[in-house]
Amino acid sequence: MSIPTTMFSASYQPGNTDLVIDPAYPVPSPQAGEVLIKVSASGVCHSDVSLLSGSWLDERQYVLGHEICGVPVQLGQGVDTNKIHLGKLYTVNLLHPCTHGAVLTSTVGEGLDGGYAEYVIVPEGQLVLVPEGVSLEEAAIAGDAATTAYHAVYDSAGIKEGTNSTVLIFGIGGLGHLALQYAKHYGATVYAVDIKPEARALALELGAVEAYSLSSLNDKIQKEGFQVDITIDFAATGQTFQLAMSALTQGTKPFPFTGKAIMVGISGESMNFSTLGLVTSGISVQMSVYGTRSSTEAALNLFATGAIRARINTAPLHAVNEVIDKLRSFEVEGRTVLIPKLQCSSESDSKLMGLSIHHHHYHCTKAGLRGLSHRLLQDAEQRATDWLATGRVVAVNALC
């Protein structure tokens, strides 16, 4: 494969609230232990919005985008060719196995150049092979949204096979709608909370027993003594934290009650509690951050079997700032994935192919068709690859 010398990229630069577009950013060369990945798809995360909005300060300049899948096209010296194969599809896990410390601020798309570009450098140890039956879009979000949600449910909350726990999930967005399904998959009884009616409707569609607004949840707790075993909070506001505490303590379960409040979301708000209240109630408050390689592998396998159905929007990489704005305005349901060089020849084609952010509902799984799509993608010419990356999903949905 011929590798160009420049590429399209979208970079974070301190002081800019939008990503800075460069149509001729240098394509990097892999060093020892590194792999040059041709980006197939890259998910857009709320943490990118927070960074651009100034929620925290980063003086570095780099290509944003940490939720990536792609195909190796060039291997650095020493890369194990028994593990990394040119032309195969890989998801990028953000944790390098040999790195310690603040890894999530010095990794691909988080301090180092990321996936809002056509190519990206990834350390060999961060690549996870994507199994057959997983779409490009699912493989991309497996790198963060699915990994983080799975880790929160399975590892942090301890919701595993055969559980009879009751769970309350705050925020049915890109991560929350996956967490709801993981909890259901392992046997939990799941309730949901979101400020948006559309998100509450999605929660019910995905199997939640009930879905509340903040005020209706408060009424349920105060008037009916509603109580759950576990809360998982993807919003992390002062209000959601207090509601979680109430939902864990207002019922009649006897002491010692081993309820858990799992905090996943990131915000600048303070959470108020007393150690006396926590100690006497038996509740534990636990932060859940990202996930391990095994979390990524488990999330990919659940996509491959069709047990989990992601809600994914697709858009061209060139529309990244438009997507960021929609995420800022809370207009996105599920997750949005960017496809490099998605181009259309007419207005009608652009609507079909996702230039206006097409919404895919993965209601059925056609592992054979998806597997065929991957093989075609690997063998096709550049333009055919870019068109098929989205067009194949439309075809699969039509057959369903």
N, C-alpha and C positions, 0 to 999 in steps of 0.2 A: 504493500500500500504506500502510495506517495503521501508524505506528510508535508503540509504547507509550512511556510516560515512565519506567517502571521495568522491571526484569528480574531473573531468577534469576542469581546469580553465586556462585562459589566462590573465595575469596581466600586468598593467603598472607599471614599476619601473623606477624612475628617472635615466637618463643617458643611457637608452636602447632605441634604435630606433625600435626594434621589441618587441612584447609582450612576456613576460616570461611565458613559459608553465609549469604547474604543474599538473601531472596526479593524484595526491593524495592530493588535497586541501581540507581542512575540510569543510564538509557540515554544515552550521550554523543552529542554533535553533531559532525560532521566539520568541521575547520578547513580552511584552504587546502591543497590538495594531498592531502587525506585522503578516505577512503571509509568510510562506515558499512556494515559487513558483517553480514548476518543469518547467524549461525553454523549451518551444516548438520551439521557433525561436527567433533569435536576429539579428537585422539589423546592418550593418556597416556604420558608418557615417564619413564624411570628417573631422569633429572635432576631431575624434580619430587619424586620420592621422596627423592633425596639432599638437596635443599634443605630439605624438611620434616623430615628426620632430623638436620639440623644439620651436614652434611658441610662446608658453607661458610656464612658469615654474610652475610645481606643485611638491612639495617635498613629497607628500603623495604616498603611494603604495596601489593599489587596483585593483580588477578585473574590466576591462573595459567593455563597452557595455551597452548603455542606451536605446536602441530601442528594447523593449522586449514584447513578449506575452508568456503566460504560464498558467499552471493549479495549483491552490492551493492544497497542499498536507498536510499541517499542519498549524493550526491556533494558534496564540498567545493568551494569556489571554485577555479577553474583546473584541475580534473581534466580530462584529455583524454578526451572522450566518444568519440573514435575508437578508443581502446584499452580503456576501461573501460565496460562495458555493464550497465545495470540488468537484473537477472534472470538473468544468466549465472553459471555456476559457476566460481569461482577458488580456487586453492590459494595459501596465504600462504608466500612465501619470507622467511626471517628477515633477509636482508641487504638493507638499503636501498642503492641504487647510489651515493648521495651521502654515505654515512656512513663515517667512518674511526674507528679506535681499537677500543675494547672493545665491538664491535657486538652480540655475543651476550649481553651483560649489560644492554643498553639497547634492547631490541626488543620486539615483541609477545609477551606472555607471559613475558618475561625482563626484568623491571624495569618494563615498561609493561603496562597491562591487556591480558589475553589472552583465549583462547577458551573457558575454562570459564564461559561465560555465553551468553546468547541473542544478544547483539550485541557487536561489537568494532570499534574504529577501526583501520584499516590504512592506512599511506601508499600512495599510488597505485603507486609504483615497486616495491612488494613483492608485487603481485598477478600471478599466473601463470594464464592461461586454461586451463581443464581441457578436454582433447579429448573428443570423443564416445567412448563405450565404456568410460569410467572411472567406477567407482561412487563414491558419496559417501565411503565408508570409505577407499577407495584414495586418493582425492583428498586426504583429510585427512593420511594418513601420508606422502604424497609431500612434505609440507612439512618434514619432519624425518627420520624413519626412512629413507625411500627416498632422499632427497637425500644424507644422510650416508653411507649404505652405498654408493651409486653413486659418490660422490666418492672414497671410500676405495679402491674396486676400480679404477675407470677412471682417475682422475687420480693419486692417491697411489701406488698399487701399479703403475700402468701396464699393467693387464690390458685389452687391447683386442682388436679383431677379429683372429682368426687366431693368437692366442697359443698356445704349447705349454707354458706355465709350469705348475709344480705349486704348489698353494696350500694352506696349512693355516689354517683359520679357527677361532678360539677364541670360543665363545659363540654358540649358535644360538638367539638370542632374537629380539626385534622387529627389530633391525638385522641380526644375523648370518644369519638365514634368507633375507633379501633379498640380502645380499652373496654368499652361496653361489650363489644363482641367477644373479646378474650375472656372476660369475666363470665359471660353467658356460656361460652364454649366449655369452660371448666365446671359449670354447674351452679354458679351463684345466681341468686335472685337479685336483679339489678333495677335500681331506680335512677332517674336522671334529672339534672337541673340545668337550665339554660335560659338566658334572657330573651332569646329569639324564638318565636313560635315555630319557625321552619326547623330549627335544630331540635325542638321538643318533638315535632312530628317525626323527624328522622330517628330519634331515640326510640320512639314507640314502634316504628317500622322495623328497627333492628332488634327488638325484643325486650325493651324495658317494660316493666310492669306498669309504671306510671312515670310521667315527665312533668316537672314543676317549673314554674317561674320562681323567682326568689321570694316573692310575697306569698304565693300559694304554698311553698314549702314551709315558710314560717308558720302559716296558719295550720298546716298539717301537724307540725311539731307541737305547737302550743295547745291546739284544741283536741288532738287525738293521741298525743304522746308518741308520735312516730319515732321509731328508733331503728338504727341499723348497726351492723357489726363493724363495717369499714366504710370510710369515705375516701375518695380519690379526687383531688382538687386540681384541675387543669387551668383554673382561672386565678387562684391565689390572691384574692382581694381580702381586705379586712372583713367585708360582709360575708363572703363565702366561708371564710374560716370560722366566724362566729356561728353561722348556720351549721357547719360541720360539727362543731363542738356540741351544739344543741341536739343535733340528730344522733349523736353518740351517747348523750347523757340523760335525755328527757324521758326515756322509757322506764320499764320496770325490771330490767334484767338485774340480777343480784350482784353484789360486790363479792369477789373482785371481778370486774368486767374488763376483759382484755380487748377493748375496742382500739382501732387504729385509724389515725388521720394521716393519710399519705398526701404530701404536698409535692406537686410536680410543676405547676405553673410558676412563672417568674413575673414579679411585679415590684414596684417600688413602695408598696404599701406595708405598713407595720401590722403585725399580728399580735393582738393583746390576749394574754392569758396569765394565770398565776400557777406557780408550781404546786401550790396547795390544791388547787382545783384538779390538776392533772394527777397528782399522787393519790388523792382520795377517790378519784373516779376510776383509776386504773387505765386510763387512756394513754396511748403512746402517740406522739407526733413525730413523724419521720419524713425527711426529705428524700425524694427519689430522683436521681440524676442519671439521665441517659440509660445505657445498658451495656452488657458485655457482648462479645462476639457470639456467644451461645444464644443470646436474645435475638440478635439479627438472624441467625440461622433458623431459630424456631419461628420467627415471624415470616420468613421466606417460605418455610415448609407449610405453614398454615395458609398462605396465599396459594401455594401450588396445589393443595388438596381442595381448595374452594371453601374451606371452613370459614374464612374471613373474607368479607367483601368491602373493599375500600371504595370510598366516594372520591373520585379524582376528576379534576378539571385539567384540561391541557391548553397550553398556549405556546406561541413561538418564543424562543429565547429573546428575540428582539423586542418583545412586548413586556420585558421583565418589570420596568417601572410602572406600567399600567397594572400589572398583577400586584405589585407592592401596594399601590394606591387602593386597590380593591380590598386587600387584606387589612390595610389601615382602617378602612371604613366598615369592617366586619361584614363585607358583602359576599364572602366566600363560604360555601358549604363544603366540608371535607377538606381536601388538600389540592393545591394546584401544582402541576408539574410542567416545566418548561422543556420544549423540544428544540434543539439547535437546528437552525436553517429550515424551519418549517415555512414553506413558501407556497403561494397559491396564485393561479393564473387568472382568476376571475372572482368577482364579488361572491357569487354563489358557492364557488369552490372554497373561498376563504371561510365562509360560515360553516361548511361541512367539515373542513379540515381543522377547525379550532382556532383560526386567527382571532375570532371574537370570543375566545375562551369557551370552548365546547365542554359540556358536562357529561361525563361518562358514568353510568350506573352499572357496576359489575354485578348484575343479578345472576348471571350464569357463568360457569367456568367451562371452557372448551380447551382442555389441556393440549389436545392434539393440535388444534388450530393455533394456539399460542406458541407451542413448540415449533410448529412449521414456520410461524412468523419470525421467530428468532433465527432459524437457519437461513431463511430468505434474507433477513436483514444483514447477516454476516457475509453473505455472498454477493449482495447487490452492489451496484455502483453507488457513488455518493448521493446523487439526487434521488435515486429510487429508494435508497435507505431512508433518507429524511422524510419522503412522502409516506412510505409504508409504515414508519414508526407510529404515525397517527392513523393513517387510513386503515390499517389492519384492525384497529380497535372498533372503528365504525362498522367494518364488515362483520366482525364477530358479534357485535350487538344486534345487527340486522338479522343474523341467523338465529339469534335467540328469541 
